Amino acid sequence: MAIPLVDLKAQYVGIKDEIDAAIRRVLESTQFVLGPEVEQFEQEFARFCGTAHAVGTSSGTSALHLALLACGVQPGHEVITVSYTFIAVAEAISHTGAQPVFVDIDPETYTIDPAKIEPAITPRTSAIIAVHLYGQCVDMDPIRELARHHNLAIIEDAAQAHGAEYKGQRAGSIGDIGCFSFYPGKNLGAYGDGGMIVTNDPEKVSIARLLRNHGRRTKYEHLTEGYNYRLDALQAAILRVKLRHLTGWNEQRRSVAHRYNELLADLPVQTPLERSKHVYHLYVIRSAQRDKLAQYLREHGISTGIHYPIPLHLQPAYRDHPQAGEGRFPVTEQCAREVLSLPMYPELTDEQVVTICEAIKRFYASS
């Protein structure tokens, strides 16, 4: 039996009746854009994250864009982040007219290396985007200290960290503003696109709410030009159901990850290091023989993924970026050559985990 990287159908089967009822509720209401489902989900998700406010958006990318604008990022500014992430982070910065400035990552957590940030700060720097990668939080204390010292905004990209914690604080509640994606494969995933901003700052909430809905507070009065960044009611209703299960699913992910760690302990692979409460959106190992290992597993019916094989500073889209070109970020580039995502989802059985790890053992025994 083939083992997929992610199994969204298994999750749906387990909560089918709840999901179907939520969808029917929206269809019968005929309120499909914003409305009470979105408002209630915003309140529930804010409570989950431990923040005062939440603003539903059309995607994680639009959440990042609005967060940057709410933090006052403007053309000519610079925003410090990592090259080892999905392009949405840099796109959102560029869409404000600012310049993304990349720094290298920590080789064990794959998140931004706080020691690399201060040398990258210039008079044009206005914000830092801390990307909580694979389900683990960035080391936030030194970043908060830097931000205070240099008067910089901190935006958390928590797209892969729903429910992750740093020293008892939930991802998204640690900086000035947090951004989430509800892309279907996330720990909390919609049945389409969706996103969320969370914050304790009422002024940032006001800006985000205004801009996500064409710059209007009433139907026909537009205070400024905005965007169509609204969260659909159907997605909100689905996410409300799934939010009730999220903590349990995260614990199941953690159990799967700890079983992987146990079974892979004696093999020449680097398993994930937990420096904070990791929720394992992805279970990522490093191997010097990554491509051969991935091929071997594929031949034995085991799907894997690579997140992310081409860092942003090596992407064609950023060929003209001042930091483009190989050798700029050695840790990032080495990780991109060696990381491999193994199957990870709450419904993954112990038998499947054993099967995957036995295949990895056979690969190394024969190589």
N, C-alpha and C positions, 0 to 999 in steps of 0.2 A: 504493500500500500504506500503510495507516494505521500510524503510529508511536505505540506506547503510552508512557505515562509510565514504567512498569515492566513487565518481561516475565519473570514467574516461571517460565513454562513453558519458556522457552529455557534457563534455568539447570537445570531438572530434566532436560531431554532430555540435557544434557551429562554428567550424573552419574547417570543413571537406574539403571544396574546396581549401583553402589555403594549408592545409597539403598534400592533394593529388597532388597538383601542385608541391610542393617542392619535394615530393618523385619521381614524374615523372622526374623532372629536374635532379636528381642524377642518376636515372636509365639510362636516355639518355646520360649523360656524361660518364658513366662507371667508374668514379673516386670514389671509394668506401671507401678508407682508406686515412685519412688526405686530402690534396688537398684544393682547393679554398673554398669549403663550410665550412670546419673547420677553415681556416684562417679568413674568414669573420665573422664567429660566434665568434671567439676569440676576434676580434676587437670590435664587437658590445657588447659583454658581459663585456669586460674591460671598455668600456665607461659607461655601465649601473652601474658598481660597483664603478666607479671613480678611476680606476687604470690605469697605463701606459701599463700594459702587462697582457696577459692571455694565458694559455697553456691548450688546451683540452686534456683530459685523458679518459681512458677506464671506469673509475668508480670514485666515491668519495673516495673509499678505496685507489686506486692507486694514487689519488691526494694527500692524506695524506702522503702516503709513500714517494712520490717524494718530497713533501714539507719538510719533516723531513731530507731527504738526502741533499736537497738544502740548508738547514740551518746548515749543518755540524754535524748532530746527528750521532754518531758512537757507535759501541759496547762498553759496559762499561758505557755509559752515562745514565742519568736518565731524564725522561720527566714527568712533573707534569700535571695531568689532573684529570678528575672525573671518578668515578665508575658508575655514573648514566648516561649512554649513550649506544649507540650501540657498539658492540664489535670491529667494524672496527677501532675505535680510538686506542685501546690498541694493536690490531693486527699490525697496521702500525708501532707503536713504537717498538714492539717486532721484526718485520721484519728487522729493522735496526740493531738489536743486542742490543738495549738499553732496559732499564727497565721502564715500566710504574709505576708511583708513584701516588696513588690516594689521593684525599682530598675530604672533604665533600662539600655539596651544600647549597645554600641559600634556605630556606624553602618556600619562596614566588615566586621566579623566576625559581627554579630548576636548575639554572646554578651555576658554580663554585663560592664558597664563597672566595672572595679575601683575607679575613682575615686569611684563613686557608693555604694560599700558602707559606708565608715566613717560617713558622716552618718546612715545608717539603723540603726546599732548602738545598742541600748539595754541597760539592765541585764537585760532579759528575753531578749535574743538568745542562743541556744545553738548555732546552726549556720548554715552557708551551703551552699546547694545550687548548685554550679556546673554549668550545663547546657552540655555540649559540643554545639553545634548544627550540623546539616547535615553533620557529618563533621569539624569542626575543633575543636581544644581551646580552652578558655578560657585567657586569659593568667593562669597559675596562680601565678607567683612573688609578685606583690603580694598576692594573696589568702592565700597561705600566711603571709606576713609579718603581715597583719592578724589572721589566725586565731591565730597564736602570741601576738601582743600582747594580744588580747582573750580568749584561752582559748576559742576556738570550734572546733567540729568542722567539717571540710570533707567534704561528700558530693558525689561526682562523678556527675552523671547522664550516663552515656556511652551512652545508648540509641541514638544515631546516630553513634557514634564507635568502632566495633569496629576496633582496629588503628591508630587515629590516635595521633600522638605529639606530645609537648611537650618540647622540648629533650632528645630521646632517651628519654623515659619514655612508656610506653604509657598511653593513657587508662584510667582506673580505678585506676592504681597511684600516682597523684600525691597525692591527699588521704588522709583517714583511711579512706575506704571508697568503693568504686565500684559503680555499679549499671548493669546492661545489660538491654535488652529484646531478645528474639529474635522479635518480631512478624514475620510472613512477609516483609514488604518490606524489612527491615533488611539491612545488609551481610552479617550472619550471621543468617539468618532460619529459624525453625522452620516446620513445617507445621501451625501452630496457635499457641497462646500459650506463652511461656516467658520466663524471666529469670534473672539471676545477680547475686550480690554477690561482689565480690573485695576482699581486704584482707590486710594483713600482721599484723593484730591478732588473736591467738587468742581474746581475751575477746569481741570483737565477733562472731567466727565462732561461738563457743559460744552466744551469745544468739540469733543468727539461726537456727542449726540447731534450737535448742529451740523457738523460736516458730513456725517454718514448719511444724512437724509436731505441732500441738495441744499444745504445751508438754510433750512427753514425750521421754524418752531410751530407755525400754523400752516395750513394746507397751501395757501397761495401767497404767503409773505416770505420772501427769501432774503435773509439778512446778509448773506454772502454767497459766493459760488462754492458749492460743495461737491459731493460725490454720491453715487448710488451704491453705498456700502452697507445696505440693510440686511439683517438676518431674516430668513424666511421663517414663518410660523411653523411650517411642517418640520423643518430641521430643529427648531426649538422644542417642539413637542417630543420628538424622538430623543433629543438630548436630555430632556427632563427625565424620561424613563431611564436612560442609560446612566445618568448621574447617580441614581439611587443604587446602582450596582458597582460603581467605579471603585470604591474602597476595597470591596471584596475581590474584584478583578485584579487590582494592583497587588494585593497580597498573594493571589495565585501566580502572578507574574514573578514576584519575588521568590516564591517557593520554587518555581521552575528554574530561575536563575541560580539559586543556591544549589539545586541538584546538578545543573550543568557544572558549576564550580567544583563540586565534589568529584564528579566523574572525569573531569578534564585536568585535575590537579597535577598529574604526573606527566602530562604531555608538553611538548615544546611549543605551547601557545600561551599568549597573555590573555588571561580572563579579566573581566571587568573588576575594577577596584571601586569599592563603595566608600566614598568620603562623606556622603550625606545619605539621606533616605532615598534610595534609587528605586524608581518604579518601572524600569526596564521596558520602555517603549520598544527598544531593540536590545538584543543580547549580542554584543559585539566582541569578537576575539581578534587577536592579531597573530599573524603567521607569516614567516619569511617565505613560505611556499603557498601563499594565499590563492593564487590563480589555479595551481594544480590541485589544491585541496578542494576548491569550489567545484572544479570539473569532476573530481572523483565523487564528491557527494551527489552532484547532479546525475551522474551515471548510475548511482544507487538510489535514485528516487527521492533525494532530499534537496529541497530548494534552499537557496541562500541568497543574500543580497550584499551589495557593497554601498555603504553610505559614508563618505562620498568619494568616488574615484578620481574626480577632477576638482581640485580646490578652485575657489573663485578667481584667484590671481593667475590661474592657468587656463581659464575659460576663454573661448573666442570672444565672448561678449565684453571682456575686460582687457582685450589686447592693448588698448591705448591707456589703460590705467597706469599711474606712475609707479605702482608696485608690481606690475605684470612681469612675468618671467620666472624661470626655474631658479631655485637656490635662495629665494627670498625668505622662505619660512620652512626650514629643514624639518622640524617636527611634524608640521602639517603635511608636508610632502611624503615623509616616510609613512605616516599613518595612512594616508590615502593609498599607498602601495600595499599595505599589509592588513587592513581591517576587513573582517568578514562577518556579516550578520547571520546568525543561525536562526532557525525557526523560533518564534516567540509569540505566544498568545495565551490567554488564561486557560483555554480548553486543552492545551497541549498535555498529553498524558505522560505519566512516568515511563510507560513502555516506549513511547515515541522518543523521549529524551534519551533513554538508554540506547535505543536503536541508532540515533544520531551520533552519540558519543562512541559507541562501538565501531561505527564506520570511520570516525576520525582516528581511533586507535589503530584500525587496520591500515589506514592510509600511511600513518607514520611508521608502522611496523614494516611496511613494504617499500618505503622510500629511503 
